[in-house]
Amino acid sequence: MRVLGICGASDDAMGYIIWGDVTMIPKQLAGVLTSSQDTLSGVIRFDGTRVPVQALLDTLYSGKSVDDFLAGFPNVTRQQAEAVIRWEQELSRDYLGLEAAA
């Protein structure tokens, strides 16, 4: 795997790390998520595992908890799962112009 570049106008912009020719991973999730064409055909997955990040999103969408997800995918750490959730929350707040709770 090699990083081809980071897109973004500044450090505070939502930048992305480009893996290969197609997949982009938010720079805030570098080290949490990874992708390579030779593993799961380039699907974005949790670093150090073969678990697609989509599995976490699907689990939460179906009304199950992070604990349920971690029980089914013990190779993913709680820190990895929570980092993805925090990133999604930040993205939603930024998009909607909301501030984080104190």
VEXFI-95140 format. One record per residue: residue in one letter; chain; x, z, y of N, C-alpha, C in turn. Coordinates in pm, 1 decimal. Layout:
BEGIN
<atom resn="A" chain="A" n_x="X" n_z="Z" n_y="Y" ca_x="X" ca_z="Z" ca_y="Y" c_x="X" c_z="Z" c_y="Y"/>
...
//
This chain:
BEGIN
<atom resn="M" chain="A" n_x="83.4" n_z="0.0" n_y="-117.2" ca_x="0.0" ca_z="0.0" ca_y="0.0" c_x="87.9" c_z="0.0" c_y="123.6"/>
<atom resn="R" chain="A" n_x="46.0" n_z="-74.3" n_y="224.5" ca_x="118.4" ca_z="-68.8" ca_y="350.0" c_x="19.7" c_z="-76.0" c_y="464.0"/>
<atom resn="V" chain="A" n_x="51.2" n_z="-5.9" n_y="568.3" ca_x="-34.5" ca_z="-6.7" ca_y="685.6" c_x="3.4" c_z="-127.2" c_y="769.2"/>
<atom resn="L" chain="A" n_x="-94.5" n_z="-211.6" n_y="797.9" ca_x="-67.1" ca_z="-329.9" ca_y="879.6" c_x="-78.5" c_z="-299.9" c_y="1027.4"/>
<atom resn="G" chain="A" n_x="-154.4" n_z="-199.4" n_y="1063.8" ca_x="-166.0" ca_z="-167.0" ca_y="1205.0" c_x="-276.6" c_z="-68.2" c_y="1231.0"/>
<atom resn="I" chain="A" n_x="-274.3" n_z="-14.4" n_y="1350.8" ca_x="-379.6" ca_z="74.9" ca_y="1393.9" c_x="-447.6" c_z="10.3" c_y="1512.4"/>
<atom resn="C" chain="A" n_x="-579.7" n_z="-2.7" n_y="1503.7" ca_x="-656.9" ca_z="-62.3" ca_y="1611.4" c_x="-709.7" c_z="49.2" c_y="1699.6"/>
<atom resn="G" chain="A" n_x="-713.1" n_z="26.7" n_y="1826.9" ca_x="-768.9" ca_z="124.5" ca_y="1919.1" c_x="-697.5" c_z="116.1" c_y="2051.5"/>
<atom resn="A" chain="A" n_x="-771.4" n_z="136.6" n_y="2157.8" ca_x="-714.8" ca_z="122.1" ca_y="2291.1" c_x="-628.1" c_z="240.7" c_y="2329.4"/>
<atom resn="S" chain="A" n_x="-659.4" n_z="358.4" n_y="2279.9" ca_x="-582.2" ca_z="476.5" ca_y="2314.8" c_x="-593.1" c_z="578.1" c_y="2203.4"/>
<atom resn="D" chain="A" n_x="-520.2" n_z="688.4" n_y="2216.6" ca_x="-521.9" ca_z="791.2" ca_y="2113.8" c_x="-659.5" c_z="854.6" c_y="2096.9"/>
<atom resn="D" chain="A" n_x="-738.4" n_z="857.8" n_y="2204.4" ca_x="-868.8" ca_z="921.0" ca_y="2193.6" c_x="-978.2" c_z="822.0" c_y="2152.3"/>
<atom resn="A" chain="A" n_x="-943.1" n_z="696.1" n_y="2136.7" ca_x="-1039.6" ca_z="594.8" ca_y="2091.4" c_x="-1058.1" c_z="606.6" c_y="1940.5"/>
<atom resn="M" chain="A" n_x="-1170.9" n_z="559.8" n_y="1890.8" ca_x="-1193.6" ca_z="558.1" ca_y="1746.4" c_x="-1107.1" c_z="448.1" c_y="1686.5"/>
<atom resn="G" chain="A" n_x="-988.8" n_z="482.0" n_y="1642.9" ca_x="-897.4" ca_z="385.2" ca_y="1584.8" c_x="-916.1" c_z="376.1" c_y="1435.5"/>
<atom resn="Y" chain="A" n_x="-866.8" n_z="269.0" n_y="1378.7" ca_x="-878.4" ca_z="247.7" ca_y="1235.5" c_x="-744.0" c_z="204.1" c_y="1180.9"/>
<atom resn="I" chain="A" n_x="-713.5" n_z="250.4" n_y="1061.7" ca_x="-595.5" ca_z="204.5" ca_y="990.3" c_x="-639.6" c_z="89.5" c_y="902.4"/>
<atom resn="I" chain="A" n_x="-571.0" n_z="-21.3" n_y="911.4" ca_x="-607.3" ca_z="-139.6" ca_y="833.8" c_x="-520.7" c_z="-143.5" c_y="708.3"/>
<atom resn="W" chain="A" n_x="-585.3" n_z="-142.5" n_y="592.8" ca_x="-516.4" ca_z="-152.1" ca_y="465.0" c_x="-539.0" c_z="-292.8" c_y="411.9"/>
<atom resn="G" chain="A" n_x="-432.6" n_z="-360.3" n_y="375.8" ca_x="-446.2" ca_z="-496.4" ca_y="325.4" c_x="-502.2" c_z="-585.4" c_y="434.6"/>
<atom resn="D" chain="A" n_x="-589.0" n_z="-676.7" n_y="397.3" ca_x="-645.5" ca_z="-770.4" ca_y="493.5" c_x="-786.7" c_z="-733.5" c_y="537.0"/>
<atom resn="V" chain="A" n_x="-849.4" n_z="-635.8" n_y="469.7" ca_x="-991.4" ca_z="-616.5" ca_y="492.5" c_x="-1029.3" c_z="-471.9" c_y="527.2"/>
<atom resn="T" chain="A" n_x="-988.0" n_z="-376.1" n_y="448.8" ca_x="-1039.1" ca_z="-240.8" ca_y="455.9" c_x="-984.3" c_z="-165.2" c_y="575.3"/>
<atom resn="M" chain="A" n_x="-1075.3" n_z="-97.3" n_y="645.5" ca_x="-1033.6" ca_z="-15.4" ca_y="758.2" c_x="-1074.8" c_z="129.2" c_y="732.1"/>
<atom resn="I" chain="A" n_x="-980.8" n_z="219.6" n_y="754.4" ca_x="-1005.0" ca_z="362.1" ca_y="737.8" c_x="-985.1" c_z="427.0" c_y="874.1"/>
<atom resn="P" chain="A" n_x="-1079.3" n_z="509.9" n_y="919.1" ca_x="-1061.2" ca_z="576.5" ca_y="1047.8" c_x="-931.0" c_z="655.8" c_y="1048.8"/>
<atom resn="K" chain="A" n_x="-856.4" n_z="648.0" n_y="1158.1" ca_x="-726.6" ca_z="714.7" ca_y="1161.4" c_x="-740.1" c_z="865.3" c_y="1144.8"/>
<atom resn="Q" chain="A" n_x="-856.2" n_z="921.4" n_y="1181.3" ca_x="-878.1" ca_z="1064.4" ca_y="1162.0" c_x="-885.1" c_z="1101.9" c_y="1013.9"/>
<atom resn="L" chain="A" n_x="-906.9" n_z="1003.8" n_y="927.9" ca_x="-917.8" ca_z="1029.7" ca_y="784.7" c_x="-797.1" c_z="978.2" c_y="706.0"/>
<atom resn="A" chain="A" n_x="-691.7" n_z="942.6" n_y="777.5" ca_x="-567.9" ca_z="903.6" ca_y="709.3" c_x="-517.6" c_z="1024.0" c_y="630.2"/>
<atom resn="G" chain="A" n_x="-483.0" n_z="1001.9" n_y="505.7" ca_x="-440.7" ca_z="1110.8" ca_y="418.8" c_x="-556.6" c_z="1173.9" c_y="342.7"/>
<atom resn="V" chain="A" n_x="-679.2" n_z="1146.4" n_y="386.4" ca_x="-798.4" ca_z="1195.2" ca_y="317.4" c_x="-856.5" c_z="1082.5" c_y="232.6"/>
<atom resn="L" chain="A" n_x="-863.2" n_z="962.5" n_y="292.0" ca_x="-914.2" ca_z="844.4" ca_y="223.7" c_x="-803.6" c_z="740.9" c_y="210.0"/>
<atom resn="T" chain="A" n_x="-818.5" n_z="655.3" n_y="113.2" ca_x="-722.3" ca_z="547.8" ca_y="92.2" c_x="-793.4" c_z="428.2" c_y="30.4"/>
<atom resn="S" chain="A" n_x="-722.5" n_z="317.3" n_y="25.7" ca_x="-776.3" ca_z="196.9" ca_y="-35.9" c_x="-661.1" c_z="106.7" c_y="-75.2"/>
<atom resn="S" chain="A" n_x="-672.1" n_z="45.6" n_y="-190.2" ca_x="-576.5" ca_z="-56.8" ca_y="-231.9" c_x="-648.4" c_z="-152.7" c_y="-325.4"/>
<atom resn="Q" chain="A" n_x="-616.1" n_z="-278.8" n_y="-313.6" ca_x="-684.5" ca_z="-381.0" ca_y="-393.4" c_x="-665.8" c_z="-361.1" c_y="-543.0"/>
<atom resn="D" chain="A" n_x="-558.6" n_z="-295.7" n_y="-584.2" ca_x="-534.2" ca_z="-278.9" ca_y="-727.2" c_x="-603.9" c_z="-155.5" c_y="-786.8"/>
<atom resn="T" chain="A" n_x="-674.9" n_z="-79.3" n_y="-704.1" ca_x="-750.5" ca_z="36.0" ca_y="-753.4" c_x="-894.2" c_z="23.0" c_y="-705.8"/>
<atom resn="L" chain="A" n_x="-987.1" n_z="12.8" n_y="-798.9" ca_x="-1130.0" ca_z="-0.9" ca_y="-769.5" c_x="-1158.1" c_z="-119.6" c_y="-677.4"/>
<atom resn="S" chain="A" n_x="-1078.8" n_z="-223.1" n_y="-689.4" ca_x="-1096.5" ca_z="-346.8" ca_y="-611.4" c_x="-1099.3" c_z="-322.8" c_y="-460.7"/>
<atom resn="G" chain="A" n_x="-1026.1" n_z="-221.1" n_y="-415.6" ca_x="-1016.2" ca_z="-196.2" ca_y="-272.2" c_x="-1122.5" c_z="-106.2" c_y="-214.2"/>
<atom resn="V" chain="A" n_x="-1210.1" n_z="-50.5" n_y="-297.1" ca_x="-1313.8" ca_z="41.1" ca_y="-248.3" c_x="-1245.1" c_z="161.9" c_y="-183.4"/>
<atom resn="I" chain="A" n_x="-1297.9" n_z="206.8" n_y="-70.3" ca_x="-1241.5" ca_z="324.8" ca_y="-4.9" c_x="-1271.5" c_z="446.3" c_y="-90.9"/>
<atom resn="R" chain="A" n_x="-1166.3" n_z="522.1" n_y="-120.2" ca_x="-1178.4" ca_z="635.8" ca_y="-211.1" c_x="-1101.0" c_z="754.3" c_y="-155.5"/>
<atom resn="F" chain="A" n_x="-1124.8" n_z="870.3" n_y="-213.8" ca_x="-1050.7" ca_z="989.2" ca_y="-174.4" c_x="-906.3" c_z="975.2" c_y="-221.6"/>
<atom resn="D" chain="A" n_x="-813.6" n_z="1005.7" n_y="-134.1" ca_x="-671.3" ca_z="993.1" ca_y="-164.8" c_x="-636.2" c_z="1078.5" c_y="-286.6"/>
<atom resn="G" chain="A" n_x="-557.6" n_z="1022.0" n_y="-377.0" ca_x="-515.4" ca_z="1091.7" ca_y="-497.1" c_x="-617.8" c_z="1089.6" c_y="-609.4"/>
<atom resn="T" chain="A" n_x="-727.8" n_z="1016.2" n_y="-589.0" ca_x="-833.7" ca_z="1009.7" ca_y="-689.9" c_x="-881.6" c_z="865.5" c_y="-706.7"/>
<atom resn="R" chain="A" n_x="-972.7" n_z="847.7" n_y="-798.5" ca_x="-1044.0" ca_z="720.5" ca_y="-814.0" c_x="-1190.3" c_z="738.0" c_y="-773.8"/>
<atom resn="V" chain="A" n_x="-1218.7" n_z="838.7" n_y="-692.9" ca_x="-1356.1" ca_z="871.3" ca_y="-653.1" c_x="-1388.8" c_z="802.2" c_y="-521.0"/>
<atom resn="P" chain="A" n_x="-1483.8" n_z="708.9" n_y="-522.4" ca_x="-1522.1" ca_z="640.8" ca_y="-398.7" c_x="-1589.6" c_z="737.8" c_y="-301.3"/>
<atom resn="V" chain="A" n_x="-1561.8" n_z="721.8" n_y="-173.0" ca_x="-1626.2" ca_z="804.8" ca_y="-71.3" c_x="-1777.5" c_z="784.5" c_y="-75.4"/>
<atom resn="Q" chain="A" n_x="-1822.2" n_z="669.4" n_y="-120.7" ca_x="-1965.2" ca_z="641.4" ca_y="-133.7" c_x="-2033.3" c_z="743.4" c_y="-224.3"/>
<atom resn="A" chain="A" n_x="-1960.9" n_z="797.0" n_y="-322.6" ca_x="-2020.2" ca_z="896.7" ca_y="-412.5" c_x="-2059.7" c_z="1022.4" c_y="-336.0"/>
<atom resn="L" chain="A" n_x="-1978.3" n_z="1063.8" n_y="-239.6" ca_x="-2012.9" ca_z="1180.0" ca_y="-156.9" c_x="-2136.0" c_z="1149.4" c_y="-72.3"/>
<atom resn="L" chain="A" n_x="-2135.5" n_z="1034.2" n_y="-7.6" ca_x="-2247.5" ca_z="997.9" ca_y="78.5" c_x="-2377.7" c_z="988.5" c_y="-0.8"/>
<atom resn="D" chain="A" n_x="-2371.5" n_z="928.3" n_y="-117.9" ca_x="-2490.5" ca_z="915.9" ca_y="-202.8" c_x="-2540.5" c_z="1052.5" c_y="-248.3"/>
<atom resn="T" chain="A" n_x="-2447.9" n_z="1142.4" n_y="-282.7" ca_x="-2485.5" ca_z="1276.8" ca_y="-325.8" c_x="-2559.2" c_z="1350.3" c_y="-215.0"/>
<atom resn="L" chain="A" n_x="-2502.4" n_z="1345.6" n_y="-94.9" ca_x="-2564.9" ca_z="1414.9" ca_y="18.1" c_x="-2697.8" c_z="1350.5" c_y="55.6"/>
<atom resn="Y" chain="A" n_x="-2703.3" n_z="1218.6" n_y="51.8" ca_x="-2826.7" ca_z="1147.4" ca_y="85.4" c_x="-2940.3" c_z="1184.2" c_y="-10.2"/>
<atom resn="S" chain="A" n_x="-2905.5" n_z="1208.8" n_y="-135.3" ca_x="-3008.0" ca_z="1242.1" ca_y="-234.7" c_x="-3054.1" c_z="1387.5" c_y="-223.0"/>
<atom resn="G" chain="A" n_x="-2999.3" n_z="1462.5" n_y="-126.8" ca_x="-3042.1" ca_z="1600.0" ca_y="-104.3" c_x="-2960.7" c_z="1704.7" c_y="-176.1"/>
<atom resn="K" chain="A" n_x="-2857.2" n_z="1661.5" n_y="-244.7" ca_x="-2770.6" ca_z="1757.0" ca_y="-314.2" c_x="-2664.1" c_z="1809.2" c_y="-218.1"/>
<atom resn="S" chain="A" n_x="-2596.6" n_z="1913.4" n_y="-258.5" ca_x="-2499.0" ca_z="1979.9" ca_y="-172.1" c_x="-2356.5" c_z="1930.7" c_y="-197.3"/>
<atom resn="V" chain="A" n_x="-2267.5" n_z="1971.7" n_y="-108.6" ca_x="-2125.1" ca_z="1943.0" ca_y="-127.6" c_x="-2077.0" c_z="2008.6" c_y="-256.3"/>
<atom resn="D" chain="A" n_x="-2126.2" n_z="2127.7" n_y="-285.2" ca_x="-2088.6" ca_z="2195.5" ca_y="-409.4" c_x="-2129.3" c_z="2113.5" c_y="-532.0"/>
<atom resn="D" chain="A" n_x="-2247.4" n_z="2052.4" n_y="-526.6" ca_x="-2290.3" ca_z="1964.9" ca_y="-636.6" c_x="-2193.0" c_z="1848.7" c_y="-652.5"/>
<atom resn="F" chain="A" n_x="-2154.1" n_z="1789.2" n_y="-540.5" ca_x="-2059.8" ca_z="1677.8" ca_y="-544.9" c_x="-1927.1" c_z="1722.6" c_y="-605.6"/>
<atom resn="L" chain="A" n_x="-1874.2" n_z="1835.2" n_y="-557.1" ca_x="-1744.0" ca_z="1883.1" ca_y="-605.1" c_x="-1748.7" c_z="1919.9" c_y="-753.1"/>
<atom resn="A" chain="A" n_x="-1862.1" n_z="1969.4" n_y="-799.6" ca_x="-1875.6" ca_z="2001.2" ca_y="-942.1" c_x="-1867.1" c_z="1874.3" c_y="-1027.3"/>
<atom resn="G" chain="A" n_x="-1920.7" n_z="1764.6" n_y="-974.1" ca_x="-1917.7" ca_z="1638.4" ca_y="-1047.6" c_x="-1787.4" c_z="1562.0" c_y="-1033.7"/>
<atom resn="F" chain="A" n_x="-1712.6" n_z="1592.4" n_y="-927.9" ca_x="-1586.4" ca_z="1522.1" ca_y="-900.8" c_x="-1477.9" c_z="1624.5" c_y="-867.3"/>
<atom resn="P" chain="A" n_x="-1430.1" n_z="1698.2" n_y="-968.2" ca_x="-1335.5" ca_z="1807.7" ca_y="-943.0" c_x="-1199.4" c_z="1763.7" c_y="-887.8"/>
<atom resn="N" chain="A" n_x="-1167.8" n_z="1635.3" n_y="-893.6" ca_x="-1040.0" ca_z="1588.3" ca_y="-837.8" c_x="-1042.2" c_z="1578.0" c_y="-686.2"/>
<atom resn="V" chain="A" n_x="-1160.8" n_z="1581.1" n_y="-627.1" ca_x="-1173.9" ca_z="1578.3" ca_y="-481.1" c_x="-1171.2" c_z="1722.3" c_y="-432.2"/>
<atom resn="T" chain="A" n_x="-1093.0" n_z="1748.9" n_y="-327.5" ca_x="-1088.1" ca_z="1884.7" ca_y="-274.4" c_x="-1201.2" c_z="1906.8" c_y="-173.9"/>
<atom resn="R" chain="A" n_x="-1236.6" n_z="2032.1" n_y="-155.7" ca_x="-1337.6" ca_z="2066.5" ca_y="-55.6" c_x="-1291.2" c_z="2020.0" c_y="82.1"/>
<atom resn="Q" chain="A" n_x="-1161.9" n_z="2033.0" n_y="110.4" ca_x="-1107.9" ca_z="1991.2" ca_y="240.2" c_x="-1128.3" c_z="1841.9" c_y="262.8"/>
<atom resn="Q" chain="A" n_x="-1109.7" n_z="1761.4" n_y="158.8" ca_x="-1131.1" ca_z="1617.2" ca_y="171.4" c_x="-1277.6" c_z="1587.5" c_y="201.3"/>
<atom resn="A" chain="A" n_x="-1367.6" n_z="1646.9" n_y="124.2" ca_x="-1510.8" ca_z="1621.5" ca_y="143.5" c_x="-1554.9" c_z="1667.6" c_y="282.3"/>
<atom resn="E" chain="A" n_x="-1511.9" n_z="1783.9" n_y="324.2" ca_x="-1552.0" ca_z="1836.0" ca_y="454.4" c_x="-1493.5" c_z="1753.6" c_y="568.8"/>
<atom resn="A" chain="A" n_x="-1375.1" n_z="1696.8" n_y="550.3" ca_x="-1316.5" ca_z="1610.9" ca_y="653.5" c_x="-1402.8" c_z="1487.6" c_y="676.7"/>
<atom resn="V" chain="A" n_x="-1453.9" n_z="1429.1" n_y="569.0" ca_x="-1541.2" ca_z="1312.3" ca_y="581.0" c_x="-1670.7" c_z="1350.6" c_y="652.5"/>
<atom resn="I" chain="A" n_x="-1727.1" n_z="1463.7" n_y="615.4" ca_x="-1851.6" ca_z="1508.3" ca_y="678.4" c_x="-1829.4" c_z="1536.7" c_y="826.9"/>
<atom resn="R" chain="A" n_x="-1719.9" n_z="1605.1" n_y="861.2" ca_x="-1689.2" ca_z="1632.1" ca_y="1002.9" c_x="-1672.5" c_z="1502.4" c_y="1080.6"/>
<atom resn="W" chain="A" n_x="-1605.6" n_z="1403.0" n_y="1021.0" ca_x="-1585.4" ca_z="1275.0" ca_y="1089.4" c_x="-1719.7" c_z="1207.5" c_y="1116.3"/>
<atom resn="E" chain="A" n_x="-1808.0" n_z="1209.6" n_y="1017.3" ca_x="-1940.9" ca_z="1150.3" ca_y="1036.8" c_x="-2017.9" c_z="1222.9" c_y="1146.3"/>
<atom resn="Q" chain="A" n_x="-2007.3" n_z="1355.3" n_y="1149.2" ca_x="-2075.5" ca_z="1432.1" ca_y="1253.4" c_x="-2020.7" c_z="1397.5" c_y="1391.8"/>
<atom resn="E" chain="A" n_x="-1889.3" n_z="1388.7" n_y="1403.6" ca_x="-1827.6" ca_z="1351.6" ca_y="1531.7" c_x="-1871.2" c_z="1212.2" c_y="1575.1"/>
<atom resn="L" chain="A" n_x="-1874.2" n_z="1120.0" n_y="1481.7" ca_x="-1916.3" ca_z="983.3" ca_y="1511.6" c_x="-2059.6" c_z="981.8" c_y="1563.4"/>
<atom resn="S" chain="A" n_x="-2147.0" n_z="1057.5" n_y="1498.2" ca_x="-2287.3" ca_z="1064.7" ca_y="1541.1" c_x="-2298.8" c_z="1128.0" c_y="1679.2"/>
<atom resn="R" chain="A" n_x="-2224.7" n_z="1236.2" n_y="1702.3" ca_x="-2228.2" ca_z="1301.2" ca_y="1833.5" c_x="-2180.7" c_z="1206.0" c_y="1942.9"/>
<atom resn="D" chain="A" n_x="-2069.6" n_z="1137.5" n_y="1917.1" ca_x="-2017.3" ca_z="1042.9" ca_y="2014.8" c_x="-2118.9" c_z="933.3" c_y="2043.9"/>
<atom resn="Y" chain="A" n_x="-2178.9" n_z="880.0" n_y="1940.4" ca_x="-2274.4" ca_z="770.9" ca_y="1954.4" c_x="-2397.1" c_z="814.4" c_y="2034.7"/>
<atom resn="L" chain="A" n_x="-2443.1" n_z="936.3" n_y="2008.5" ca_x="-2564.3" ca_z="985.6" ca_y="2074.0" c_x="-2536.8" c_z="1062.2" c_y="2203.7"/>
<atom resn="G" chain="A" n_x="-2408.7" n_z="1078.6" n_y="2238.4" ca_x="-2373.5" ca_z="1148.4" ca_y="2361.3" c_x="-2399.1" c_z="1298.4" c_y="2353.8"/>
<atom resn="L" chain="A" n_x="-2382.0" n_z="1356.4" n_y="2235.5" ca_x="-2406.1" ca_z="1498.3" ca_y="2216.7" c_x="-2273.7" c_z="1574.2" c_y="2213.8"/>
<atom resn="E" chain="A" n_x="-2280.2" n_z="1702.8" n_y="2243.8" ca_x="-2161.4" ca_z="1787.4" ca_y="2235.4" c_x="-2170.6" c_z="1872.8" c_y="2110.6"/>
<atom resn="A" chain="A" n_x="-2054.6" n_z="1911.6" n_y="2059.6" ca_x="-2050.9" ca_z="1997.7" ca_y="1941.5" c_x="-2101.5" c_z="2136.1" c_y="1977.8"/>
<atom resn="A" chain="A" n_x="-2166.4" n_z="2201.0" n_y="1882.7" ca_x="-2213.8" ca_z="2338.7" ca_y="1902.7" c_x="-2094.6" c_z="2431.1" c_y="1917.3"/>
<atom resn="A" chain="A" n_x="-2111.4" n_z="2534.2" n_y="1995.6" ca_x="-2002.3" ca_z="2629.9" ca_y="2019.4" c_x="-1976.5" c_z="2717.6" c_y="1901.6"/>
//
